[in-house]
Amino acid sequence: MSDRDFKADTSALEAETTHDGPMAAVLTKVLSAIGSNNFAELPSHFTEDIELHIHGFPGMDGAWRGRPRVLQALEQNFGKVEAQKTSTESMICHGVRSPC
């Protein structure tokens, strides 16, 4: 079973007051679902035209568009990670980038 720890990131996002609350809440739910291998929870958070871009991670790099392809890519890429720790460096909300 994978050992993923998104707790630090999700706590920071939940406490964040400068970002749009609903957007941060969705991101928190998505990170939690990925971290717990609960990929079945993800479709309710994605629109049909969602895009995913992963760069700088050999073996995962790519770009996907559309809910089915993004869901498949997330499960294939993050499902094979045995141990993962994340660090949110910044968040872009309404076109404005700010630190988390």
MIMARMAR-857105 format. One line per 8 residues: number of its first residue (from 1); their letters; for each residue x, y, z of N, C-alpha, C, O. Coordinates in steps of 0.2 Angstrom, whole numbers, plus 5000, padded with zeros to 4 digits. Each point is the difference from the previous one (the first is absolute). Layout:
N
NUM = A = X,Y,Z,X,Y,Z,X,Y,Z,X,Y,Z ~ ...
end
This chain:
100
1 = MSDRDFKA = 5004,4994,5000,4996,5006,5000,5004,5006,5000,5006,5000,5003 ~ 4992,5005,4994,5004,5006,4999,5000,5004,5006,4995,5000,5004 ~ 5011,5004,4998,5000,5004,5006,5000,5007,4997,5006,5003,4999 ~ 4989,5000,5001,4999,5007,4997,4998,5005,5006,4996,4998,5004 ~ 5007,5008,4997,4998,5004,5005,4999,5007,4997,5004,5004,4999 ~ 4989,4997,5000,4998,5007,4998,4998,5004,5006,4997,5005,4998 ~ 5003,4993,5008,4997,5003,5006,5003,5007,5000,4996,5005,5002 ~ 5010,4996,4998,5003,5007,5000,4997,5005,4995,4998,5005,5002
9 = DTSALEAE = 5002,4992,4992,4997,5004,4995,4993,5002,5000,4997,5005,5000 ~ 4999,4990,5002,4993,5001,5001,4998,5004,5006,4995,5004,4999 ~ 5009,4995,5006,4999,5005,5006,5001,5007,4998,4996,5005,5002 ~ 5009,4996,4994,5002,5007,4998,4995,5003,4996,4998,5006,5000 ~ 4999,4990,4995,4995,5002,4996,4993,5002,5003,4997,5005,4999 ~ 5002,4990,5006,4994,5001,5004,5000,5007,5004,4995,5003,5001 ~ 5011,4999,5001,5001,5005,5005,5001,5007,4995,4999,5005,5003 ~ 5002,4994,4991,5002,5006,4996,4994,5004,4999,4994,4998,4998
17 = TTHDGPMA = 5007,5009,5003,4994,5005,5000,5001,5004,4994,4995,5004,4998 ~ 5011,4996,4999,5001,5005,4994,4997,4997,4993,5000,5003,4995 ~ 4999,4990,5005,4998,4997,4994,4992,4999,5000,4997,5000,5006 ~ 5000,4999,4989,4993,4999,4999,4999,4993,5004,5002,4995,4998 ~ 4994,5005,5007,4998,4995,5004,4998,4994,4997,5003,4994,5001 ~ 4992,5006,4994,4998,4994,4997,5005,4997,4995,5000,4994,5000 ~ 5004,5010,4997,5005,4997,4996,5006,4996,5004,5002,4995,4998 ~ 4999,5008,5008,5005,4997,5004,4997,4993,5003,5004,4996,5001
25 = AVLTKVLS = 4990,5005,5001,4996,4994,5002,5000,4994,4995,5002,4994,5002 ~ 4997,5008,4992,5000,4994,4995,5007,4998,4999,5001,4993,4999 ~ 5004,5011,5001,5007,4998,4999,5002,4995,5006,5003,4995,4999 ~ 4995,5007,5007,5001,4996,5006,4997,4993,4999,5003,4995,5002 ~ 4991,5004,4996,4996,4994,4999,5004,4996,4994,5001,4994,5001 ~ 5001,5009,4994,5004,4997,4995,5006,4997,5002,5002,4994,4999 ~ 5002,5010,5005,5007,4997,5003,4998,4995,5005,5004,4995,5000 ~ 4991,5005,5004,4999,4995,5004,4998,4993,4997,5002,4995,5002
33 = AIGSNNFA = 4994,5006,4993,4998,4994,4996,5006,4997,4997,5000,4993,5000 ~ 5004,5010,4996,5006,4998,4997,5005,4996,5005,5002,4995,4999 ~ 4999,5009,5007,5004,4997,5005,4998,4994,5004,5004,4996,5002 ~ 4989,5003,4997,4997,4994,5003,4998,4994,4995,4997,4996,5002 ~ 5006,5005,4992,4998,4996,4994,4992,4999,4999,4998,4995,4998 ~ 4999,5010,5004,4993,5001,4999,4998,5003,4993,4997,5005,5000 ~ 5005,4992,4995,4999,5003,4993,4993,5001,4998,4998,5004,4996 ~ 4998,4992,5007,4993,5000,4998,4996,5006,5003,4995,5002,4997
41 = ELPSHFTE = 5008,5001,5007,4997,5007,5003,5002,5006,4995,4996,5005,5001 ~ 5008,4994,4995,5003,5006,4996,4995,5002,4995,4999,5006,4999 ~ 4997,4990,4997,4996,5002,4995,4995,5006,5002,4998,5004,4996 ~ 5000,4996,5010,4995,5005,5002,5003,5007,5001,4996,5005,5000 ~ 5010,4995,5000,5004,5007,5000,5003,5002,4994,5002,5006,5000 ~ 4997,4991,4994,5003,5002,4994,4994,5001,4995,4995,4997,5000 ~ 5006,5008,4996,4996,5001,4994,5002,4996,4994,5005,4997,5000 ~ 4991,5003,4995,5001,4995,4994,5006,5002,4997,5004,4996,4997
49 = DIELHIHG = 4998,5011,5003,5006,5002,4996,5006,5002,5004,5004,5004,4999 ~ 4996,4992,5007,5006,5001,5004,5007,4998,4997,5000,4996,4995 ~ 5005,5008,5007,5007,4998,4997,5005,4999,5005,4999,5003,5006 ~ 5005,4993,4993,5005,4998,5005,5007,5000,4996,5001,4997,4995 ~ 5004,5007,5008,5006,5001,4997,5005,4998,5006,5000,5003,5005 ~ 5005,4992,4993,5005,4998,5005,5007,5001,4997,5001,4997,4994 ~ 5003,5007,5009,5007,5001,4997,5005,4999,5005,4999,5002,5006 ~ 5007,4995,4992,5005,5000,5004,5001,4994,5004,5004,4999,5005
57 = FPGMDGAW = 4991,4996,4994,5000,4993,5004,5001,4995,4994,4995,4997,4998 ~ 5011,5001,5001,5001,4994,4995,4995,4994,5001,5000,4998,5006 ~ 4997,5000,4989,4995,4994,5001,4993,5002,5001,4996,4996,5000 ~ 5003,5011,5002,4994,5003,5001,4998,5005,4995,4994,5002,4999 ~ 5011,5001,4998,4999,5006,4996,4995,4999,4995,5000,4995,4997 ~ 4996,5010,5002,4995,4999,4995,4995,5006,5000,5000,5004,5005 ~ 4995,4996,4991,4994,5004,5000,4994,4996,4998,5000,4997,4995 ~ 4995,5004,5008,4994,4996,4999,4994,5005,5000,5000,5005,5004
65 = RGRPRVLQ = 4995,4994,4992,4994,5004,5000,4994,4996,5000,4999,4995,4996 ~ 4996,5007,5008,4993,4996,5000,5000,4996,5006,5005,4997,5002 ~ 4989,5003,5002,5000,4996,5006,5002,4993,5000,5004,4998,5004 ~ 4994,4998,4991,5002,4993,5000,5008,4999,4999,5003,4996,5004 ~ 5000,5008,4992,5007,5000,4999,5004,5002,5006,5005,4997,5002 ~ 4993,5009,5001,5003,5002,5006,4999,4995,5006,5005,4999,5003 ~ 4990,4998,4998,4999,4995,5005,5004,4994,4999,5003,4998,5005 ~ 4998,5000,4989,5004,4994,4999,5007,5002,5001,5004,4996,5003
73 = ALEQNFGK = 4998,5010,4995,5007,5002,5001,5002,5001,5007,5005,4998,5003 ~ 4990,5005,5001,5001,5001,5007,5001,4993,5004,5005,4999,5004 ~ 4991,4996,4994,5000,4994,5003,5007,4996,4998,5003,4997,5004 ~ 4998,5003,4990,5007,4997,4997,5006,5003,5003,5004,4997,5002 ~ 4996,5010,4998,5006,5003,5003,5001,5000,5007,5005,4998,5003 ~ 4990,5004,5001,5000,5000,5007,4999,4994,5004,5002,4999,5005 ~ 4995,4996,4991,4999,4994,5003,5006,4996,5000,5000,4995,5004 ~ 5005,5006,4993,5006,4997,5000,5006,5003,5005,5005,4997,5000
81 = VEAQKTST = 4993,5008,5003,5004,5003,5005,5000,4997,5007,4994,5000,5002 ~ 5011,4997,5000,5000,4997,5006,5000,5004,5006,4996,4999,5005 ~ 5008,5006,4995,5000,5005,5006,5000,5007,4997,5004,5002,4995 ~ 4992,5003,5007,5000,5006,4997,4999,5005,5006,4996,5000,5004 ~ 5008,5006,4995,4999,5006,5005,4999,5006,4995,5004,5000,4995 ~ 4991,5004,5007,4999,5006,4995,5002,5006,5004,5000,5000,5006 ~ 5001,5005,4990,5001,5007,5002,4997,5005,4996,5002,5000,4994 ~ 4993,5003,5008,4997,5005,4996,5004,5007,5000,5001,5003,5006
89 = ESMICHGV = 5002,4999,4989,5004,5006,4999,4996,5006,4999,5001,5005,5003 ~ 4994,4995,4993,4995,5005,4999,4994,4998,4997,4999,4994,4998 ~ 4996,5010,5002,4993,4999,4997,4998,5005,4995,5001,5006,5002 ~ 4997,4993,4993,4997,5005,4995,4993,5000,5000,4996,4995,4999 ~ 5001,5011,5003,4993,5001,5001,4998,5006,4997,5002,5006,5001 ~ 4993,4994,4994,4998,5006,4996,5006,5003,4997,5000,5006,5000 ~ 5004,4990,4997,5006,5003,4997,5005,5003,5004,5005,5003,4997 ~ 4995,4997,5010,5005,5003,5004,5003,4994,5004,4997,4996,5003
97 = RSPC = 5010,5004,4997,5004,4995,5003,5002,5003,5007,5003,5005,5000 ~ 4996,4991,5005,5002,5002,5006,5003,4994,5004,4998,4994,4999 ~ 5006,5007,5006,5003,4994,5004,4995,4997,5004,4995,5003,5002 ~ 5005,4991,5000,4996,4996,5004,5003,5000,5007,4997,4997,5005
end
